């Protein structure tokens, strides 16, 4: 008897791998795991940060922020993962020390939509006040 992974198990594995690669700061590796038509939405109203971005726009944003992190990456640690259908929900803690001495350490919820083994949509909910204070405040 052959045992195969369910869609939920496969989607969860894909998201776990994506978060591992994201945590290395390897922008091409991150983008390789996104569908060509993928979108990434971030909650809030902070200009240049919140709203919906295409895969290319997200790549440019990631490339611009990677040098700001001392270790070259924002480490994302999944705390809880729930999968149903083509969606995977992740509660996570992120951590990065910045070159300016600040520490970015938000609690974040992600919702990933997958199709054909690739991420087609990311919805990211985070503490926008913390993000503003760390990245944009004087």
N, C-alpha and C positions, 0 to 999 in steps of 0.2 A: 504494500500500500504506500502510495506517495503522499506525503504531507506537504501541502502548499500553504503559504501565508494568505490570510484573508486580506481584502483590500485595506481594512483598517490597520492591520499589522504592518503591511507594506508601506502604507502612507505614514504611519508612525516612525518606521525605520528611516524613511526618506527625510522626514523632518528632523529626526535626531542627527542624522548625518549632516544635514544642512546647518544645524546649530553648531556642530563640532567644527565644520569648516569656517563658519562665520566667526567663531571664537579664535581663529588663527589670523584673521585680517587678510586672508588671501582673496582679494576682490575678484579676480578672474574665476576662482573656484566657487565663490558665492554665486556669481552670475551664471556660471555653467549649470547650476541646479535650478535656475528659474526658467520657466517657459519664455520663449521670445516675446510673447504678448503679455507677460506677467505685469501686474500692478502691485504697488506697495503703498498702503494708506497708513498714515500716522495721525493719531488723535490730536486735538488741540487746534490752536490758531497761530502758533508761532511761525512767522513768515520764514520761508527757506527750510523749514523743518517739517511742519505739519502738512496734511493734505495728501493727495494722490500723486504718485510718481510712476513713470514707466520704468521698465528694466534699465534702459540707458540712463535715465535721470538718476535712478538709485545708484547705479554704478559710479556716476560722477560724484554723488554725495559721499558714498563710501570712500572713494579715492581721496577726497578732500579731508575726511575726518581721520583716516587711519594714521597719518603723521602726528596727529594731536595726542594719540594714546602712547604712553611710554613704552608699552610692550608691543605696539603696532596693532592692537586689536581690542575690541570690546568682548569680554568673555561672557557668554550667556549660558547659565546653568538652569536646565529645566527642573522644575520642582514637581509639577503635575502635568500629565499628558492624557488627553481624552480624545479618542477618534470615533467618528461616526460618518458613514458615507464618504464623501470626498473632502470632508473637513477634519482638521486636527487642531485642537485647542491646547495651548501650552501656557502654563503659569511659570514664569521664570524670574530669576534674579540675575542682573547684569552687573559687571564690575570692570572698571578701568581707571587707572591712574593717568591723569593728563600731564602733559609736559609743563603746564602752568602751575602744577601742584594741587589742583583740584581733584576730587574723586567723584566719578560718576557711578552711582550704585542704585539704579532704579529697580523697583518691582514692576514687571511688565507682563501683560497678557497678549499673546499672539493667537491669531486665527489664520491657519494656512488652508487654502483650498488647493487640491491637487487634481491633476488630470494626466493620464498616460505616464504616471511615475514622475511627473515634474510639478513644481510649485507654480500655480497659475495666479494666485492672489495671496497677499499678506495683508492682514489688518492688525495694526499694533496699537495697543492701549497702554499708556505709560503716565507717570507723574510728570506732566508738562511743566509744572512750576520748577521741579528739580532740574529738568533738562535745561530750562531757560537760565536758571541760576548758574549752572555749571558751564554751559556753552556760550551764552549770550550776555549775561550781566557783567557790568564793569567790576 
